[in-house]
Amino acid sequence: MRSTIVSRAAAIFCAMLLASCGSAPSPTPQPETRSTVAGFPTSSPATVTISPTAVAPTPTAAVVATPTAAQPAAADTTPKVRTVWNTSIGSNKMDGTCSGAPILPAYGQVQITPSADVLEWKNQQTTYTFKRSGAGQWRFAGASPLNDGTVDLQLTFKDDKNLTVVHKLVPTKDPGCTHTFTYNGTFMWERP
């Protein structure tokens, strides 16, 4: 029963499509009455009338794009001077074929030093040099300064008091595994 309704609907659609292309119209199917409720036969008939109608397309005016005001650029809340931030880290999400144990990267106080399109991130273990990737967004991708794998760090200043970092590490000793950490940081003070 459903396949008959679907076939009729497909035939109607094709007829409408051909009519809109300028082909000769196909014969219009006649209305059909069936005893069904929600497409299933019933013992007490309910009448459903399927009445296919083809509507000829109407010409429309051409759409002309009108210039709109440019969207304001996202605010860049990157610090302008050297600052100290306190970072906390979430859980270690491990993807791929991992044979090693979870890793706990350095967290806690971080010194951030901006200069033009480069930003230095210095934690208790090492220093990363980020490059600007957008307004308030920075990225480091490459070999880990600790020579323990490859790292992809994406830093976003959410505002002038909060930041997030997505830190991905693929260890040299476990190359089929990607460790992903998310840091949250809060501004502590400016450092001369």
N, C-alpha and C positions, 0 to 999 in steps of 0.2 A: 504494500500500500504506500509506504513512504517513498519507495523508489519511483512509483508512478507520479507522485506529487513533485519529487525532485526532478524527474525527467520533464514534466510539464513546465516547471519553473525554468529549467535550462533551455527548453525550446522557446519560451517567451523571451528570455534574455537574448538568445541568439537572434530572434526576429527583431527585437528592438535594436540590437547592435547593427544588423544589416540595414534596417530602415534608416538609421542615423548616418550610414555611409552612402546612402543614395541608391541602394539596390532595390529591386522590385520587392514590395512587401510580401511576406509569406502569408498564407491563409491564417486568419485569426482563429485560434481554438475556441470552441464554444464552452460556455460555463458548464461546470460539472458539479453535481451534488453527490456528496458521500455521507454516510453515517459513521462519524468518528468523533472521538474526543481526544485531543492532543495527538492525533495521528494513529490511534489504535481503535479497532472495531469495538463497538459497544452493543449491549443487549437492548438498551433503550436509546434509540437513535437521537442524536443531536445533528442538526443539519448545518453543514459547512459548505458555503458556496465559494468556489474558486473561479474568479472572473478575471482572466488575463486581459489587460488592456495595454496597448502600445501607445506611448505618447511620443509624438513627433518632436524632435529636438527644435528648440527655438533659438534663433540667432542671438548671440550676446555681443555686447560691446567689447572692444578690446580692453584689456586691463593695462593701465599705464602705471608704472611704478612711480610713486612720489617720494622724493627724498625725505628722510626723517632726520631728526637731530641725532648727532652721534651720541652713543652711550658714554657716560662719564667713565674715565679710566678708573680701575680699581685703586684704592688708596694703598700706597706703599708704606707699610708700617715697620719697615726694616729700621733698626736703630741707626742713628747717624754717628754715634760715638761708641767706644768700647764699653760693653755692658757685661754683667754677670747674671746668669739665669740658673734657676734650680730645676733640674729635669727629673722626672720619674718615668719609669718604663712599665709597659704592660707585659703581657705574657709573650713567650717565644712561640710563634706559629711556624711549624716545620712542614714544608711541602716537598714532594718528590720522594726519591728513595733515600731515606736517611738512616745511616748506620751509626752515627755518633749521637751523643747525648745533647740535650738542650744547652744553649749557650747563654750566659748572662753578660751582655756588654756593659761597658762603663756607663754610669749615670750619676746624677748628683749635680754639683756645680759645674757650669760650663762658661767659659769666657768667649764672647763673640766680638770680633773686631771687623767692622765693615770698612771697605775702601773701594770706591767706584763700583765696578761690576764683579768684585771678588769679596768674599766674606770668609774670615778665618774662624773655625770652631775648634776650641781647645778644651779637651776634657782631661781627666786624670791620667789617661793612657797615651793619648796621641793628639795630633792636630790634623784637621781636614781643611782643605781649601775649596770652598764652594764657588760656583759660578752662578750668576743671576739667570733665572729661567722665566721670570715674570715679575709683576709688581708684588713685592713681599714674598717671592718664591725663589729658592736657591737649590742647587743640586750639585752633589759630588758623585761621580761614578768612575770606578777604576780599581786598581790594586789597593788592598788595605795597607795603610802605613805600617801595620804590624806584620806584614807579609804572611798573613794567615788565610788569604782568600781574596775574592773580589767583593766590592761593596758598592751599593747604590743607596745614597742618602738623599731624601727629598724633604727640605725644610720649608715650612710655611709660617710666616708671622701672621697669626689670626688678627691681632691688634697690637697695640704698643706694650701690652702686658702679658700676652700669651702666644705660645708657639707650639707647633707639632712637627715631629720628624718621623717619617717612615724610613726605617733602616733595614735594608736587605743585605744579607751576607751569604755568599756561597763559599764554604770553607774549601781550602786546597785539599785537605784530607778527606773530604766528603763531597765531591763535586756534583753528585746527583741530588743534593739537598739544598734548599733555600730556607734560611732562617729569616723571619720577618718580625720586626719589633716596631712598636709605635711609642715614641716618647711624647710626653706633654711637658711643657716648660712654662715657668712663670718668672717674670722679671724680678730681680732682686735689687740691683743698684747699678749706677754708672761707675766705671772705673777709669781714673785718670791715666 
